[in-house]
Amino acid sequence: MQHENGRIFREAWISGVKKHYPGEPKPGYITPWEETPEWEREAAAAVSAQVSNFVGLSNRNTSKLSREQKGRFVALCWIAQIHKHFEDPKPSYVADWPELPEWQQQTDADIFEAIERAQ
């Protein structure tokens, strides 16, 4: 089940990148789940579980959050996973919400909403 949750995250990421990324996305951005590195699958599953728990613990009142609030939650959970998997990550991997490009902010919100719908 853990990897299935990660798959929801990854499919929402790919869909969001295709929708929001300006121009042609980097191949790594749209790599299918089966070809995604193991650390990234684990991270996607962990963030998906965090979002699922948040939705459940709030009794689904996350529907009242703004898209920005939803995206910020995903981004913050992802940053924690980057720190878990990398000793000294590149600054762009752990950039705070205001420094993220618009396409990534929108994609993170899409991820939250996809996980929320799957509940």
N, C-alpha and C positions, 0 to 999 in steps of 0.2 A: 504493500500500500504506500509506503514512503516514497518509492520511486514513481508511483503513479501520480502522487501529489507534485513531485518535481516535474513530471512530464506536463502537467497542467500549466505550471509556471513557465516552462520552456516554450511550449506552444503559444502561450499568450505573449511571451517575449518576442518570438519570431513574427507573430502576427502584428504586434505593435511596431516592431522595427520596419516591417514592410509598409505599414500604414503611415508612420510618422517620420521615418528617416528621410532627410533631404538627399535625393540622388540615389546612387547605388550603394547599398550597405556592404560593409566588409564581410567576406565569406564567413568569418568566425561568428558574426552576429546572427547568422541564419543557419548555422550548422544544425542538422537534425539531432534529436535526442540521442539516438543510438551512437552517434559520432561525437557527442559532447564529452569532454574529459570527465573522469570520475569525480574529481574534486568539485567540478561545477554542477554535476548532477546532485551530489550530496548537498551543496549549498542551496540549490534550487528547491530541493525537498525540504530542507530546514526552514527556508523562508516561507515556503508554502504552508508548512505546519504552523509557523508562527502566525501567519495571516488567518488560517483556519481556526486556531485557538482564540485569536482576538475576536473574530466574528462570533464564535460560539459563546465566549465569555461575556460578550456585550449583548447577548440575546438578539443577535442580528441587527442591532441598532447602528452598526457600521454603515448601514444604508443612508444614514443621516449625515455622514461625513462628506466633506467636499472631495472632489477628485484630487485636489492638491494634498489634502490630509491623507488620503489613501496612498497616493504615490510616495509621499514622504515616509510613510510607515514601511513600505516595501524597500525604499532606498536605504533607510537606516538599518533594517534587518540585513540587507545585502552587504552593507559596509562591515557589519560585525562578522559576517561569513568570510569576507575577504581577509580581515585581520586573523581569523581562525586559520585560514589556509596559506597565508603568506606572511613571512617574518617581516619583510620590509616592502610593502606594496607600493607601486607607483602612485603618486598623488592623485592622478586622474581616476584610479580605481576606488579611492576612498573620498572622493569629492563630496562635499555637503550639498544639500538640495539646491541652494541658489547658484552653485557653480555648474550644475548639470545642464546639458543642452535641453532645449524644449522637447525635442523628440524623445529623449530618455525620460524626462518627467512624465510625458504623456504615456509612454510605454509602461512605466512603473505603475501608473494609475490603472491602466488596462489590465495589468497582471493582478492587482488587488481585486478588481471587479470580476475577473474570470474565476479566481479562487472563491470569491464571495458567492458567485452564482452556482458554483459546484457544491456548495454546502447544502 
